[in-house]
Amino acid sequence: MTACGAAAVAAAATRNEQIKEMFMDMGVDELLIHLLTKYAKDDEILHVACDAIRSLVTDDDQRPATSKVGNIICFP
């Protein structure tokens, strides 16, 4: 992944929970960690990687995340 790839992740994941989940399922978090460690002295790449991480972990609205709700019960 490059700085452009991280910028694309940040833009696509902002305010889109389904895209965030897809990126996480694909392992983008590991690629972002790789960027952070490999390019630790490159301010531009660090900034873009942090933007991507922020977009992945920031709630899009005030509803609790499904993973934090517990068991979900559906009623017919």
QUIHU-V199692 format. One record per residue. N is the residue number from 1. RES is the residue in three letters. OMEGA is omega as a letter, one per 40 degrees, with the letter a starting at -180 (999 if undefined). Layout:
n=N res=RES omega=OMEGA
n=N res=RES omega=OMEGA
//
This chain:
n=1 res=MET omega=i
n=2 res=THR omega=i
n=3 res=ALA omega=i
n=4 res=CYS omega=i
n=5 res=GLY omega=i
n=6 res=ALA omega=i
n=7 res=ALA omega=i
n=8 res=ALA omega=i
n=9 res=VAL omega=a
n=10 res=ALA omega=a
n=11 res=ALA omega=a
n=12 res=ALA omega=a
n=13 res=ALA omega=a
n=14 res=THR omega=i
n=15 res=ARG omega=i
n=16 res=ASN omega=a
n=17 res=GLU omega=a
n=18 res=GLN omega=i
n=19 res=ILE omega=i
n=20 res=LYS omega=a
n=21 res=GLU omega=i
n=22 res=MET omega=i
n=23 res=PHE omega=a
n=24 res=MET omega=i
n=25 res=ASP omega=i
n=26 res=MET omega=i
n=27 res=GLY omega=a
n=28 res=VAL omega=i
n=29 res=ASP omega=i
n=30 res=GLU omega=i
n=31 res=LEU omega=i
n=32 res=LEU omega=i
n=33 res=ILE omega=i
n=34 res=HIS omega=i
n=35 res=LEU omega=a
n=36 res=LEU omega=a
n=37 res=THR omega=a
n=38 res=LYS omega=a
n=39 res=TYR omega=a
n=40 res=ALA omega=a
n=41 res=LYS omega=a
n=42 res=ASP omega=a
n=43 res=ASP omega=a
n=44 res=GLU omega=a
n=45 res=ILE omega=i
n=46 res=LEU omega=a
n=47 res=HIS omega=a
n=48 res=VAL omega=i
n=49 res=ALA omega=i
n=50 res=CYS omega=i
n=51 res=ASP omega=i
n=52 res=ALA omega=i
n=53 res=ILE omega=i
n=54 res=ARG omega=a
n=55 res=SER omega=i
n=56 res=LEU omega=a
n=57 res=VAL omega=a
n=58 res=THR omega=i
n=59 res=ASP omega=a
n=60 res=ASP omega=i
n=61 res=ASP omega=a
n=62 res=GLN omega=i
n=63 res=ARG omega=i
n=64 res=PRO omega=i
n=65 res=ALA omega=a
n=66 res=THR omega=a
n=67 res=SER omega=a
n=68 res=LYS omega=a
n=69 res=VAL omega=a
n=70 res=GLY omega=i
n=71 res=ASN omega=i
n=72 res=ILE omega=a
n=73 res=ILE omega=i
n=74 res=CYS omega=i
n=75 res=PHE omega=a
n=76 res=PRO omega=999
//
